[in-house]
């Protein structure tokens, strides 16, 4: 790699000297990076500052371009959308992140049933501000409005690429702030950070986390500004945007930036007072920035506290063999840290402990920081610290991007002043060989791993040889030799780019292919979704009644195709909502955080689902072709969204759901509509076969409910029906087995996938349609005569003289307040998990409004932080003006601002 002097002059010293610079990391120019050169005579200082700004801009632009190019190349190698026909919609990308962005586009364009506070479409009414802060608050997500509704997959890919591109540019700019050097090398290392293994294996399919990838270098820059006493207003604003965009990974990025700041302070020259002042300024920026983001962060925090809890996870450190394997290309796993940064970049990082051209204090501090962070990922107390006290489900090493960034900073510090000498290169090569040998036999090693590693290492060795040859030729500065001395560094950079880009592109492509073969996926959006969206729009009559689009491929169906259904998948799914639906016979995935719709006439009546869409695919789903389906529409008479229960008195503290979903449905409906199967007997046969026999009224609809059961159940003479329960992760929904024959005799053959069938006390219910029709007519006559909704409010008119309780078919999640008539709003009461308002016989209206919990507290904290920021800005402006007037009295004032 070319020496730093070929890009930006270093105090007029020319090329890097062989003697170590003991204080290079603490020079005044580094302590005040943006103002470097300001102490020089006017024109020379301005020219030097211009050159450094230009170098940063070129490095950032180069890193951004290279990141985007290689990311797209990896997608093309994998044949994934938008560069090929294969779907990218694996796991939550297809079930959460894509549908939420489709809904976000509708909301921004004014086409959604709801507003920023409340989403009327999902979960029968859910806290949208919490979901917005979890999935959609990044400024990049505003780009969805630039794409048509049928190109939302392309929009999500562009948003993902834009975040990765910006992260590469930010890291390249940070590297040149930490130490001056050749901008092409900074660009390559910046792109290596943006496309590290963490990005390719995790971030590219969890686009919200990519905001943390971008936040880390930006927060490190905030630390540099704090050290120099510069940009006291911009620093907190950067922190605020980072925490607003995605507070979860911003927290990890903040911890990582604190590590970098401490290393910078420990390796800097100057008095302890100066270092302490820089640390305090950084802490001030972080506190004020988090305060500015509090209106959203507090809402998310409180929504998390009432979300459906996931089972606790006990952290188990992965074997170091697996850690070393994840440094290699084309490896993928959610159980180990994705540490790939590219073989050339890793080799350069490993030279730092042995590079005598770097000050010993700098070498020791940065090497210790990298090692301690790596160790902290493997120790449970520090693992919990990285994840804010809770070990996450799924991917345990979510903070890996910080370690990747530290490795690339180490590579830059060892290389910025020129390629390390031969002893450092040989020592790094030996260390790299040892780690590669230790990784042999790992299950994550792919067939492309070692070929890609060998190719990249070969190109890296050729690049190093070109630099060494250029040094040799530079001693003879005549004729062709001089030309070669100038051309070889450029060739070295070209080889470095080819090594990094080629290896990373292969890694990106292989990881996509491996993921598609190992995890659940959803097909690309296509005719099925488009036809369902049009059919749902024709039938939609909200809020007179709900229109449920049923199941379409993926999840969060109503966010993709419209309507108002039960399907809802979010990290913030309310525990109240999940438990209410589970008790009524609905199913769920994701340990309760993904309740799914239930095609059942009783629950349709309970939740006022007047139109139900059903669809049947024309062929099995494929990874490379959007699906098609036949759609049918069924309309039925249902009560209004608000019903009146004269016999219910609040608070209904003694009324609780029991252990039978059939009895729970009747309890909420207020009428008995099921006939209890008479003489129900269970006979266990050989293996996993079980027979249930009973008697039910002829013509009744037979329903089977076994939430933990996985297998098939079949009414005699009817085809078997599949059940896919598997608690605690998956709960199977209630399903119909057919109509009871004229004889009234019921015989059900049950076959478990393995073992003895797990059945509840009452697995069978016989629904009498006439009784249900009568209950619906009664609730309709006494129910609301009109219902109106706005973004986050609901108003209903009830018949005069209504007494008892108005039950609103909306889950009683935290944040609702209600009132009858002109009474002031108070926290809403609940009846079996739904909103409830007591009636006194005199009022004829009921109104409810939703305000996300924490909004008022967060707003107060945000206002306080804004006042603090204004005070900081005023003080800084005042001191700057004072410095201009009395420079001889305030020469050190910048240290305190």
C-alpha positions in Angstrom: 0.0 0.0 0.0 1.3 3.5 -0.8 2.6 5.5 2.1 0.5 8.2 3.6 2.7 11.0 2.3 1.6 10.2 -1.2 -1.9 11.3 -0.4 -1.8 14.1 2.3 1.4 15.8 3.5 2.2 15.0 7.1 3.6 18.2 8.6 5.9 18.6 5.6 7.9 15.5 6.6 7.3 13.6 3.3 7.2 9.9 3.4 6.9 7.9 6.6 10.2 7.6 8.4 11.5 4.3 9.6 11.7 5.5 13.2 8.5 5.0 15.3 6.5 8.1 16.0 5.9 7.7 19.7 3.3 10.3 20.0 1.6 10.1 16.6 -1.8 9.2 18.0 -1.8 12.2 20.3 -0.6 15.0 18.1 -2.4 18.3 18.2 -3.8 17.6 14.7 -5.3 14.4 15.9 -6.7 15.9 19.0 -8.4 18.6 16.9 -9.0 16.7 13.7 -11.4 19.2 12.1 -9.3 22.1 12.9 -5.9 20.6 12.1 -3.6 23.1 10.7 -5.4 26.0 12.2 -2.3 27.0 14.1 -0.4 27.4 10.8 -0.2 30.7 8.8 -3.5 31.4 7.2 -3.1 30.2 3.6 -1.0 27.1 4.4 -3.3 26.1 7.2 -6.4 26.5 5.1 -4.8 24.5 2.2 -3.8 21.6 4.6 -7.4 21.5 6.0 -8.8 21.5 2.5 -6.6 18.6 1.5 -7.7 16.6 4.6 -11.4 17.3 4.0 -10.9 16.3 0.4 -9.2 13.0 1.4 -12.1 12.2 3.8 -14.6 12.9 1.1 -12.8 10.8 -1.5 -12.4 7.9 1.0 -16.1 8.1 2.0 -17.3 8.2 -1.6 -15.0 5.4 -2.6 -16.1 3.2 0.3 -19.8 3.9 -0.4 -19.4 3.0 -4.1 -17.4 -0.1 -3.4 -19.9 -1.2 -0.7 -22.8 -0.8 -3.0 -21.1 -2.5 -5.9 -20.0 -5.6 -4.0 -23.4 -5.9 -2.2 -25.1 -6.0 -5.6 -22.6 -8.3 -7.0 -23.2 -10.8 -4.1 -26.9 -10.6 -4.8 -26.3 -11.3 -8.5 -24.1 -14.3 -7.7 -26.9 -15.7 -5.5 -29.6 -14.9 -8.1 -31.7 -13.2 -5.5 -34.2 -10.4 -6.1 -33.8 -7.8 -7.5 -30.9 -9.3 -9.5 -32.5 -12.7 -10.0 -35.8 -14.6 -9.4 -35.0 -16.0 -6.0 -36.8 -14.6 -3.0 -34.9 -12.8 -0.2 -37.9 -13.0 2.2 -36.4 -15.3 4.7 -37.8 -15.6 8.3 -38.7 -12.2 9.7 -37.7 -10.3 6.6 -40.7 -11.6 4.8 -43.0 -11.8 7.9 -42.3 -8.5 9.6 -40.0 -6.1 7.9 -41.4 -6.2 4.5 -45.1 -6.0 5.6 -44.4 -3.1 8.0 -42.8 -1.1 5.2 -45.7 -1.7 3.0 -48.0 -0.4 5.7 -45.6 2.5 6.4 -45.9 3.5 2.8 -49.7 3.4 3.0 -49.6 5.5 6.1 -47.3 8.2 4.7 -49.5 8.5 1.7 -52.7 8.7 3.7 -54.2 5.3 2.7 -54.0 3.4 6.0 -56.6 2.7 8.7 -54.8 4.4 11.5 -52.1 6.9 12.2 -48.7 7.1 13.9 -50.3 6.2 17.3 -52.6 3.3 16.4 -52.7 0.6 13.7 -56.3 -0.5 13.2 -55.4 -3.1 10.6 -53.2 -5.5 12.6 -54.0 -7.3 15.8 -57.5 -5.8 15.9 -55.9 -2.5 16.9 -52.2 -2.3 17.9 -49.7 0.3 19.3 -48.2 1.5 16.1 -45.8 4.1 17.6 -44.0 1.3 19.3 -43.8 -0.7 16.1 -42.7 2.5 14.2 -39.8 3.0 16.7 -38.8 -0.7 16.5 -39.0 -1.2 12.7 -39.5 2.1 10.8 -38.0 5.1 12.5 -34.8 5.2 10.5 -34.7 8.3 8.1 -33.9 5.8 5.3 -37.3 4.2 5.6 -38.9 7.4 4.3 -37.7 6.2 0.9 -40.6 3.8 0.6 -42.8 6.6 -0.8 -40.5 6.8 -3.8 -41.6 3.3 -5.0 -45.0 2.1 -6.2 -47.0 -0.3 -4.0 -46.1 -3.3 -6.1 -42.4 -2.6 -5.7 -42.1 -2.7 -2.0 -39.5 -5.5 -2.1 -37.3 -3.3 -4.3 -37.8 -0.4 -1.9 -36.7 -2.5 1.0 -33.6 -3.7 -0.9 -32.7 -0.1 -1.8 -33.1 1.0 1.8 -30.9 -1.9 2.9 -28.2 -1.0 0.4 -28.4 2.7 1.3 -27.7 1.9 4.9 -24.8 -0.3 4.1 -23.4 2.2 1.7 -23.6 5.0 4.3 -21.9 2.8 6.9 -19.0 2.2 4.6 -18.6 5.9 3.9 -18.8 6.8 7.6 -16.2 4.3 8.6 -13.8 5.5 5.9 -14.2 9.1 7.1 -13.6 8.0 10.7 -10.4 6.1 9.8 -8.9 9.2 8.2 -9.9 11.2 11.4 -8.2 8.7 13.6 -4.9 9.0 11.6 -4.0 10.4 8.3 -3.1 8.0 5.5 -3.9 7.0 1.9 -7.5 7.5 1.2 -7.9 4.5 -1.2 -6.9 2.1 1.6 -9.3 3.9 4.0 -12.0 3.4 1.4 -11.3 -0.3 1.1 -11.3 -0.8 4.8 -14.5 1.3 5.1 -16.2 -1.0 2.6 -14.8 -4.1 4.5 -16.6 -2.8 7.6 -19.9 -2.2 5.8 -19.8 -5.7 4.3 -18.5 -7.6 7.3 -19.8 -11.0 8.2 -22.3 -9.4 10.6 -23.9 -7.4 7.8 -24.0 -10.3 5.3 -25.3 -12.9 7.8 -27.5 -10.8 10.1 -27.9 -7.1 9.1 -28.9 -7.6 5.5 -32.0 -9.5 6.6 -32.7 -7.4 9.7 -32.5 -3.9 8.1 -33.2 -2.0 11.4 -29.9 -3.3 12.8 -28.0 -1.6 10.0 -28.7 1.7 11.6 -26.4 0.5 14.4 -23.8 -0.4 11.8 -23.9 3.2 10.6 -24.2 4.6 14.2 -20.9 3.1 15.4 -18.5 5.1 13.3 -20.7 8.2 13.6 -20.7 8.0 17.4 -16.9 7.5 17.3 -16.7 10.8 15.4 -18.8 12.3 18.2 -16.2 11.1 20.6 -13.4 12.7 18.5 -15.3 16.0 18.5 -15.7 15.8 22.2 -12.0 15.3 22.6 -11.3 18.4 20.6 -14.1 20.5 22.1 -15.7 20.9 18.8 -19.3 20.6 17.4 -21.0 20.6 20.8 -24.5 20.9 19.1 -24.0 18.6 16.2 -22.6 15.8 18.5 -25.8 15.4 20.5 -27.9 15.6 17.4 -25.9 12.7 15.8 -26.5 10.7 19.0 -30.2 11.5 18.9 -30.6 10.4 15.3 -28.7 7.2 16.0 -30.9 6.3 19.0 -34.1 7.4 17.2 -33.3 5.3 14.2 -32.8 2.1 16.2 -32.1 2.4 19.9 -31.4 -1.3 20.3 -28.2 -1.4 18.1 -27.5 2.3 18.9 -27.0 1.2 22.5 -24.4 -1.4 21.4 -22.8 1.2 19.1 -22.6 3.6 22.0 -20.8 1.1 24.2 -18.4 0.4 21.4 -17.8 4.1 20.8 -17.1 4.5 24.5 -14.4 1.8 24.2 -12.8 3.7 21.3 -12.9 7.0 23.1 -11.2 5.5 26.2 -8.5 4.1 24.0 -8.0 7.4 22.3 -7.8 9.2 25.6 -5.4 6.7 27.1 -3.1 7.0 24.1 -3.2 10.8 23.8 -0.6 13.2 25.1 -1.7 16.0 27.4 -2.7 16.7 30.9 -5.2 14.5 32.8 -7.5 17.5 33.0 -7.7 17.8 29.3 -8.6 14.1 29.0 -11.2 14.3 31.7 -12.8 17.4 30.0 -13.0 15.4 26.7 -14.6 12.5 28.5 -17.2 14.7 30.2 -18.0 16.4 26.9 -18.6 13.0 25.3 -20.9 11.9 28.2 -22.8 15.2 27.9 -23.3 14.6 24.2 -24.6 11.1 24.8 -27.0 12.1 27.6 -28.4 15.0 25.7 -28.7 13.0 22.5 -30.6 10.1 24.3 -32.8 12.7 25.9 -33.7 14.1 22.5 -34.7 10.6 21.4 -36.6 9.9 24.6 -40.1 10.6 23.1 -39.7 7.4 21.1 -37.3 5.4 23.2 -39.5 5.6 26.3 -42.5 4.5 24.3 -40.6 1.5 23.0 -39.3 0.6 26.5 -42.7 0.6 28.1 -44.2 -1.3 25.1 -41.5 -3.9 25.6 -42.5 -4.3 29.3 -46.1 -5.3 28.4 -45.2 -7.4 25.3 -45.8 -11.1 25.3 -42.7 -12.5 27.1 -40.4 -14.9 25.3 -38.8 -17.7 27.2 -35.6 -16.8 29.0 -32.4 -17.8 27.3 -29.3 -19.0 29.1 -26.2 -17.8 27.3 -23.6 -20.4 26.4 -20.3 -19.3 24.9 -19.5 -20.8 21.6 -16.2 -22.7 21.2 -13.3 -20.6 20.1 -12.9 -22.9 17.1 -16.2 -21.6 15.8 -15.1 -18.0 16.6 -12.0 -18.5 14.4 -14.0 -20.1 11.7 -16.3 -17.1 11.5 -13.3 -15.0 10.5 -13.2 -16.9 7.3 -15.2 -16.2 4.1 -18.5 -17.9 3.1 -19.4 -19.0 6.7 -22.9 -18.6 8.1 -24.5 -19.3 11.4 -26.8 -17.6 13.9 -25.1 -19.3 16.8 -21.6 -17.8 16.5 -20.2 -14.3 15.9 -20.0 -13.3 12.2 -16.5 -11.8 12.3 -15.5 -12.0 8.6 -13.9 -8.7 7.5 -12.0 -10.0 4.5 -8.7 -11.9 4.6 -6.5 -8.9 3.5 -8.1 -6.6 6.1 -7.8 -9.3 8.8 -4.1 -9.9 8.0 -3.4 -6.1 8.3 -5.2 -6.0 11.6 -3.1 -8.9 12.9 0.1 -6.9 12.1 -0.7 -4.2 14.7 0.8 -6.0 17.8 4.0 -6.6 15.9 4.3 -3.3 14.0 7.3 -1.5 15.4 6.4 1.6 13.4 3.4 2.2 15.7 4.0 3.7 19.1 4.1 0.9 21.8 1.4 2.6 23.8 -0.9 2.7 20.8 -0.2 -0.9 19.9 -0.8 -2.1 23.5 -4.0 -0.1 24.0 -5.7 -1.1 20.7 -4.6 -4.7 20.9 -6.0 -4.9 24.5 -9.2 -3.2 23.4 -9.8 -5.8 20.6 -8.9 -8.7 22.8 -11.1 -7.5 25.7 -14.1 -6.9 23.5 -13.7 -10.3 22.0 -13.5 -11.9 25.4 -16.5 -9.8 26.6 -18.6 -11.5 24.0 -17.9 -14.9 25.5 -18.5 -14.1 29.2 -22.1 -14.0 30.4 -22.0 -10.9 32.6 -20.5 -8.8 29.8 -22.7 -10.5 27.2 -25.7 -9.2 29.2 -24.1 -5.8 29.3 -23.8 -5.7 25.6 -27.5 -6.6 25.3 -28.9 -4.2 28.0 -29.3 -7.0 30.6 -31.4 -9.5 28.6 -29.9 -12.4 26.6 -31.6 -12.3 23.2 -33.5 -15.1 21.5 -32.2 -16.3 18.2 -28.9 -14.5 17.4 -26.8 -14.2 20.6 -23.9 -12.2 19.1 -25.7 -9.1 17.9 -22.9 -6.8 19.0 -20.4 -8.4 16.6 -20.3 -5.3 14.3 -18.5 -3.4 17.0 -15.7 -6.0 17.1 -15.5 -6.0 13.3 -15.1 -2.2 13.4 -12.4 -2.4 16.0 -10.5 -4.9 13.9 -10.6 -2.6 10.9 -9.5 0.4 13.0 -6.5 -1.8 14.1 -5.8 -2.6 10.4 -5.9 1.1 9.6 -3.6 2.2 12.4 -1.1 -0.4 11.4 -1.2 0.5 7.7 -2.0 4.2 7.5 1.7 5.3 7.5 2.7 2.5 5.1 2.8 -1.2 4.8 4.2 -2.8 7.9 7.7 -4.2 7.7 8.5 -7.8 7.0 8.7 -9.1 10.6 5.2 -7.7 11.3 3.8 -9.3 8.1 5.4 -12.6 8.9 4.1 -12.6 12.5 0.6 -11.7 11.3 0.8 -14.4 8.6 1.7 -17.0 11.2 -1.1 -15.9 13.5 -3.6 -16.0 10.6 -2.4 -19.5 9.6 -2.8 -20.7 13.2 -6.4 -19.4 13.5 -7.2 -20.9 10.1 -5.8 -24.3 11.1 -7.8 -24.1 14.4 -11.0 -23.6 12.4 -10.6 -26.8 10.4 -13.5 -29.2 10.8 -15.9 -26.5 11.9 -19.5 -27.1 10.8 -19.8 -23.6 9.4 -17.0 -24.0 6.9 -18.4 -24.0 3.4 -17.0 -25.6 0.2 -16.2 -22.1 -1.0 -14.5 -21.0 2.3 -10.9 -22.2 1.7 -10.8 -21.5 -2.1 -12.0 -17.9 -1.5 -9.6 -17.5 1.4 -6.6 -18.8 -0.7 -7.5 -16.5 -3.6 -7.8 -13.4 -1.5 -4.6 -14.2 0.4 -2.7 -14.7 -2.8 -3.9 -11.3 -4.1 -3.0 -9.7 -0.8 0.5 -11.1 -0.9 0.9 -9.8 -4.5 -0.2 -6.4 -3.3 2.3 -6.4 -0.4 5.0 -7.5 -2.8 4.1 -4.6 -5.1 4.6 -2.1 -2.2 7.9 -3.6 -1.1 9.1 -3.5 -4.7 8.0 0.2 -5.0 10.1 1.0 -1.9 13.1 -0.7 -3.4 12.7 1.2 -6.7 12.0 4.5 -5.0 15.7 4.6 -3.9 16.6 4.9 -7.6 14.7 7.9 -8.9 15.6 7.8 -12.6 13.8 6.8 -15.8 11.7 3.8 -15.9 12.5 2.9 -12.3 10.9 6.1 -11.1 7.8 5.4 -13.2 7.6 1.9 -11.7 8.0 3.3 -8.2 4.9 5.5 -8.8 2.8 2.8 -10.6 3.3 -0.1 -8.2 1.5 1.5 -5.3 -1.6 2.0 -7.5 -1.3 -1.6 -8.6 -1.1 -2.7 -5.0 -4.3 -0.8 -4.2 -6.0 -2.4 -7.2 -5.0 -5.9 -6.0 -6.2 -5.1 -2.5 -9.6 -4.0 -3.9 -9.9 -7.2 -6.0 -9.0 -9.4 -3.1 -11.5 -7.7 -0.7 -14.3 -7.2 -3.2 -14.0 -10.7 -4.8 -13.9 -12.6 -1.5 -16.7 -10.5 0.0 -18.9 -10.9 -3.1 -18.5 -14.7 -2.9 -19.2 -14.6 0.8 -22.4 -12.6 0.3 -23.7 -14.9 -2.4 -22.9 -18.1 -0.5 -24.5 -16.8 2.7 -27.7 -16.0 0.9 -27.8 -19.5 -0.6 -27.1 -21.1 2.7 -29.8 -19.1 4.5 -32.4 -20.0 1.9 -31.6 -23.7 2.4 -31.7 -23.7 6.2 -34.4 -21.3 7.4 -38.1 -20.6 6.7 -38.8 -18.4 3.8 -41.8 -16.6 2.1 -42.2 -16.3 -1.7 -41.8 -13.0 -3.4 -44.8 -10.8 -3.6 -46.9 -11.4 -6.7 -50.3 -12.0 -8.2 -51.7 -13.6 -5.0 -51.0 -10.5 -3.0 -52.1 -8.1 -5.7 -55.4 -9.9 -6.4 -56.1 -10.2 -2.6 -55.4 -6.5 -2.2 -57.9 -5.5 -4.9 -60.5 -7.9 -3.5 -60.1 -6.7 0.0 -60.3 -3.0 -1.1 -63.7 -3.8 -2.8 -65.1 -5.4 0.3 -63.7 -3.1 2.9 -66.4 -1.5 5.1 -64.4 -0.4 8.2 -65.5 0.5 10.8 -69.0 -0.9 10.1 -67.4 -4.3 10.3 -64.0 -5.9 9.7 -62.8 -7.5 6.5 -60.2 -10.3 7.1 -58.1 -11.2 4.1 -57.2 -14.5 5.6 -53.8 -16.1 5.0 -51.4 -15.0 2.2 -47.8 -16.1 2.0 -45.6 -14.5 4.6 -47.1 -13.0 7.7 -48.8 -9.8 8.9 -51.1 -10.3 6.0 -53.3 -7.2 6.5 -50.3 -5.0 6.3 -49.6 -6.3 2.8 -53.1 -6.5 1.3 -55.3 -4.4 3.5 -58.3 -5.2 5.7 -58.5 -5.6 9.5 -57.5 -9.0 10.8 -56.0 -10.8 13.8 -52.7 -11.6 12.1 -50.0 -9.6 13.8 -46.3 -10.3 14.2 -44.2 -7.8 16.2 -41.6 -7.8 19.0 -44.1 -5.7 20.9 -47.1 -7.9 20.5 -49.1 -7.2 23.7 -49.3 -10.0 26.2 -52.9 -9.1 26.7 -53.7 -9.6 23.1 -51.7 -12.8 22.7 -53.3 -14.4 25.8 -56.8 -13.4 24.8 -56.6 -14.9 21.4 -54.9 -18.0 22.7 -57.8 -18.6 25.1 -60.3 -18.3 22.3 -58.7 -21.0 20.1 -56.4 -18.8 17.9 -53.0 -20.1 17.0 -49.6 -18.4 17.1 -46.0 -18.6 16.1 -42.8 -17.1 17.5 -43.6 -18.1 21.1 -46.8 -16.0 21.1 -45.6 -12.9 19.4 -47.2 -13.8 16.1 -50.9 -14.6 16.6 -52.6 -15.7 13.4 -56.2 -15.4 12.2 -58.9 -18.0 13.0 -61.5 -18.9 10.4 -64.4 -19.5 12.8 -68.0 -18.2 12.8 -68.0 -17.6 16.6 -64.8 -15.5 16.7 -65.9 -13.7 13.5 -69.0 -12.6 15.5 -66.9 -11.7 18.6 -64.6 -9.4 16.5 -67.2 -8.2 14.0 -65.5 -9.8 10.9 -68.3 -9.4 8.4 -66.3 -10.3 5.3 -63.8 -13.1 5.2 -61.5 -13.7 2.2 -60.2 -17.2 1.5 -57.6 -18.1 -1.0 -56.2 -21.3 -2.5 -52.8 -21.4 -4.2 -52.7 -22.8 -7.7 -49.4 -24.5 -7.0 -47.0 -25.1 -4.1 -44.9 -22.0 -3.2 -41.5 -21.7 -4.9 -38.5 -19.7 -4.1 -38.1 -18.4 -7.6 -41.6 -17.5 -8.7 -44.4 -15.3 -7.2 -47.5 -17.4 -6.3 -51.0 -17.2 -7.8 -54.2 -18.2 -6.1 -58.0 -18.4 -6.4 -59.8 -16.0 -4.1 -63.3 -16.4 -2.7 -65.4 -14.0 -0.6 -67.8 -14.9 2.2 -70.1 -12.3 3.8 -71.9 -13.0 7.1 -74.1 -11.1 9.5 -72.1 -10.1 12.6 -72.7 -7.7 15.5 -71.3 -4.2 15.3 -67.8 -3.4 16.7 -69.5 -2.2 19.9 -72.0 -4.4 21.6 -74.0 -3.9 24.8 -74.1 -6.5 27.5 -76.9 -5.7 30.0 -75.9 -8.5 32.4 -72.2 -7.5 32.7 -71.2 -5.2 35.5 -67.7 -3.7 35.8 -65.2 -4.3 37.2 -65.6 -7.9 36.1 -62.8 -9.1 38.3 -64.3 -12.5 39.0 -64.7 -13.4 35.3 -61.8 -15.3 33.9 -61.1 -17.5 30.9 -60.9 -21.2 31.7 -59.0 -24.1 30.1 -61.5 -24.8 27.3 -61.5 -22.6 24.2 -65.1 -23.6 23.4 -66.3 -22.4 26.9 -64.2 -19.2 26.6 -65.9 -18.3 23.3 -69.3 -18.8 24.8 -68.3 -16.7 27.9 -67.3 -13.8 25.7 -70.2 -14.1 23.4 -72.6 -14.3 26.4 -74.5 -17.3 25.0 -74.1 -21.1 24.9 -73.7 -22.1 21.2 -71.8 -25.5 21.5 -73.3 -28.8 22.4 -71.1 -30.8 24.7 -70.1 -34.1 23.1 -71.9 -36.8 25.1 -70.0 -39.9 26.2 -66.6 -38.6 24.9 -64.1 -41.5 25.1 -60.5 -41.7 24.2 -58.9 -45.0 23.0 -55.2 -45.1 22.5 -54.2 -47.5 19.8 -50.8 -48.8 18.8 -48.0 -46.3 18.2 -49.3 -42.7 17.9 -52.9 -43.5 16.9 -55.8 -42.4 19.1 -59.6 -42.7 18.5 -62.1 -40.3 20.0 -65.8 -41.3 20.1 -68.8 -39.2 21.2 -72.3 -38.2 20.3 -73.4 -34.7 19.0 -76.5 -33.2 17.5 -76.9 -34.1 13.8 -75.9 -31.4 11.5 -73.7 -29.6 14.0 -70.3 -28.3 12.9 -67.5 -30.4 14.6 -64.5 -28.4 15.8 -61.2 -29.8 17.1 -58.9 -27.9 19.4 -55.6 -29.2 20.6 -53.1 -26.3 20.8 -50.0 -28.5 21.6 -50.9 -31.3 19.1 -48.9 -32.0 16.0 -50.3 -34.5 13.5 -53.6 -35.1 11.8 -57.2 -35.5 12.9 -60.0 -36.9 10.7 -63.8 -37.3 11.2 -64.9 -40.7 10.0 -65.5 -40.5 6.2 -63.7 -37.1 5.9 -60.2 -36.3 4.8 -57.6 -35.7 7.6 -56.9 -32.2 8.8 -53.3 -31.1 9.6 -52.4 -29.6 13.0 -49.0 -28.1 13.7 -48.8 -27.3 17.4 -45.5 -27.3 19.2 -45.6 -25.3 22.4 -44.0 -23.1 23.5 -43.0 -21.8 20.0 -46.1 -22.7 18.0 -49.8 -23.1 19.1 -52.2 -24.8 16.7 -55.5 -23.1 16.0 -59.0 -24.6 16.3 -60.0 -26.2 13.1 -63.2 -27.8 11.6 -63.3 -31.5 10.9 -66.7 -31.4 9.1 -70.4 -31.9 9.9 -71.8 -34.4 12.4 -73.7 -37.1 10.4 -77.4 -37.8 10.8 -76.7 -40.6 13.2 -75.1 -38.1 15.6 -72.2 -40.6 16.1 -68.8 -38.9 16.1 -65.6 -40.9 15.5 -62.3 -39.0 15.2 -59.0 -40.7 14.2 -56.1 -38.8 15.7 -52.5 -39.5 14.6 -49.6 -37.7 16.2 -46.4 -36.9 14.3 -44.6 -38.7 17.1 -45.5 -40.1 20.5 -48.9 -40.1 22.1 -51.2 -37.2 21.0 -51.2 -34.3 23.5 -54.9 -33.4 23.8 -56.7 -31.0 26.2 -59.5 -32.0 28.5 -62.1 -30.9 26.0 -60.7 -31.2 22.4 -64.1 -31.4 20.6 -66.9 -28.9 20.3 -70.2 -29.2 18.3 -71.3 -25.8 17.1 -75.1 -25.3 16.7 -75.4 -22.7 14.0 -79.0 -21.8 14.9 -77.9 -20.8 18.4 -75.1 -18.7 17.0 -77.4 -16.9 14.6 -79.8 -16.1 17.5 -76.9 -14.7 19.6 -75.7 -12.5 16.6 -79.2 -11.1 16.1 -79.5 -10.2 19.8 -76.1 -8.5 20.0 -76.9 -6.6 16.8 -80.3 -5.3 18.0 -78.8 -4.1 21.3 -75.4 -3.0 19.9 -74.2 0.3 18.6 -76.2 2.0 15.9 -73.2 3.7 14.5 -69.4 3.5 14.9 -66.9 6.0 13.8 -63.1 5.9 14.0 -60.3 8.3 13.3 -56.6 7.7 13.4 -56.5 6.7 17.1 -60.1 7.3 18.4 -63.4 5.4 18.4 -66.9 6.8 19.0 -70.1 4.7 19.0 -73.7 5.6 19.4 -75.7 3.1 21.6 -79.4 2.7 21.9 -81.1 5.0 24.5 -81.5 3.5 27.9 -78.6 1.0 27.4 -77.3 -0.4 30.7 -74.7 -2.8 31.8 -71.4 -2.7 29.8 -70.4 -1.7 26.3 -67.9 -4.2 25.1 -65.7 -3.0 22.2 -64.1 -5.7 20.0 -60.6 -4.2 20.5 -57.9 -5.6 22.7 -57.5 -3.7 25.9 -53.8 -3.0 25.4 -52.0 -0.3 27.5 -52.7 3.2 26.4 -56.5 3.2 25.9 -58.8 5.6 27.8 -62.6 5.6 27.4 -65.7 7.5 28.6 -69.5 7.2 28.4 -71.2 10.4 27.2 -69.6 13.6 28.2 -67.6 12.2 31.1 -63.9 12.8 31.1 -61.7 10.0 29.7 -60.2 7.6 32.2 -58.0 4.5 31.7 -60.2 1.9 29.9 -61.6 -1.0 31.8 -61.5 -4.5 30.4 -63.8 -7.4 29.9 -62.1 -10.7 29.1 -59.2 -8.9 27.4 -61.4 -6.4 25.4 -62.2 -2.7 26.0 -65.2 -2.2 28.2 -67.2 0.9 29.2 -69.9 0.9 31.9 -73.3 2.3 30.9 -75.8 4.0 33.2 -78.9 4.0 31.0 -78.6 7.8 30.4 -75.7 8.2 27.9 -76.1 7.3 24.3 -72.4 7.6 23.2 -69.2 5.8 24.1 -65.8 7.2 23.1 -62.2 5.8 23.4 -58.8 7.2 22.5 -55.4 5.7 22.4 -52.2 7.4 23.4 -49.0 5.2 23.5 -47.8 4.8 27.1 -44.6 6.8 27.8 -45.4 9.5 25.2 -45.9 12.2 27.9 -42.8 11.2 29.9 -40.7 10.9 26.8 -41.9 14.3 25.6 -41.0 15.9 28.9 -37.5 14.4 28.7 -37.1 15.4 25.1 -38.1 19.0 25.9 -35.6 19.1 28.8 -32.9 17.8 26.5 -33.8 20.4 23.9 -33.4 23.2 26.5 -30.0 21.7 27.5 -28.9 21.6 23.8 -30.0 25.2 23.3 -28.0 26.2 26.4 -24.9 24.4 25.1 -25.2 26.0 21.7 -25.7 29.5 23.2 -22.6 29.0 25.5 -20.5 27.8 22.6 -21.5 30.7 20.4 -20.9 33.2 23.2 -17.4 31.8 23.9 -16.5 31.8 20.2 -17.5 35.5 19.9 -15.4 36.2 23.1 -12.4 34.4 21.6 -12.6 36.6 18.5 -12.7 39.8 20.5 -10.1 38.8 23.2 -7.9 36.0 21.7 -5.1 36.6 24.1 -7.3 35.9 27.1 -9.2 32.9 25.7 -6.6 30.8 23.9 -7.6 27.7 25.9 -11.3 28.2 25.8 -11.9 25.7 23.1 -11.0 22.9 25.5 -14.0 23.6 27.5 -16.7 23.7 24.9 
